[in-house]
C-alpha cells in the first residue's frame, strides 16, 4: 500500500511540475513548495485543483501510516 501512495504522489508531483513548466519554463520542483510566489500559479484554477489533489494524496498517505502505526503493524507482510 505504501508503494501505491508513493507512486501516486510522485506522478501527481510530475504532473504539477509539467503544467507549471508550461506557464513558467524555468520553474523548479522546489519552487512549487511556495507557489504563491508565482502569480501565474497562484491564480490558475487548474494548477490549484491539481495541487489540491496532491495534498489529498499526502493526507491520505499520512492517515494510512498513522493507522498502521496505531495497530502496531511493522511490516507489509502482516497486512497481507
C-alpha positions in Angstrom: 0.0 0.0 0.0 2.8 2.4 0.8 4.3 1.9 -2.7 0.9 2.7 -4.2 0.8 6.0 -2.3 4.4 6.8 -3.2 3.7 6.2 -6.9 0.5 8.2 -7.0 2.2 11.1 -5.2 5.3 11.1 -7.5 3.1 11.0 -10.6 1.0 13.9 -9.2 4.2 15.9 -8.5 5.4 15.3 -12.0 2.0 16.4 -13.4 2.1 19.6 -11.4 5.7 20.4 -12.4 5.0 19.7 -16.1 2.0 22.0 -16.0 3.9 24.7 -14.2 6.7 24.5 -16.8 4.1 25.4 -19.4 3.4 28.7 -17.6 6.9 29.3 -16.2 9.6 27.5 -18.2 12.4 27.8 -15.6 10.4 26.8 -12.5 11.8 24.1 -10.3 10.2 21.4 -8.1 11.4 23.4 -5.1 9.6 26.5 -6.4 6.3 24.5 -6.3 6.6 24.4 -2.5 5.8 28.1 -2.5 3.5 28.6 -5.5 2.1 31.8 -4.0 5.5 33.4 -5.1 4.3 33.0 -8.7 1.1 34.8 -9.6 0.7 32.7 -12.7 0.3 29.6 -10.5 -1.4 31.3 -7.6 -4.3 32.4 -9.8 -4.6 29.4 -12.1 -7.6 27.2 -11.2 -6.2 24.1 -12.9 -2.9 24.3 -11.0 -4.7 24.9 -7.8 -7.0 21.9 -8.4 -4.1 19.6 -9.1 -2.2 21.0 -6.1 -5.3 20.0 -4.0 -5.2 16.5 -5.5 -1.6 16.2 -4.4 -2.4 17.5 -0.9 -5.3 15.0 -0.6 -2.9 12.1 -1.6 -0.4 13.3 1.0 -3.1 13.5 3.7 -4.4 10.0 2.8 -0.8 8.6 3.0 -0.3 10.1 6.4 -3.6 8.8 7.7 -2.7 5.3 6.4 0.7 5.4 8.1 -0.8 6.6 11.3 -3.5 3.8 11.1 -0.7 1.2 10.6 1.3 2.5 13.5 -1.7 2.6 15.8 -2.3 -1.0 15.1 1.3 -2.0 15.6 1.9 -3.2 12.0 5.6 -3.2 11.5 5.9 -5.0 8.1 3.9 -5.2 5.0 3.6 -9.0 5.3 1.3 -8.5 8.4 -1.1 -6.6 6.2 -1.2 -9.3 3.5 
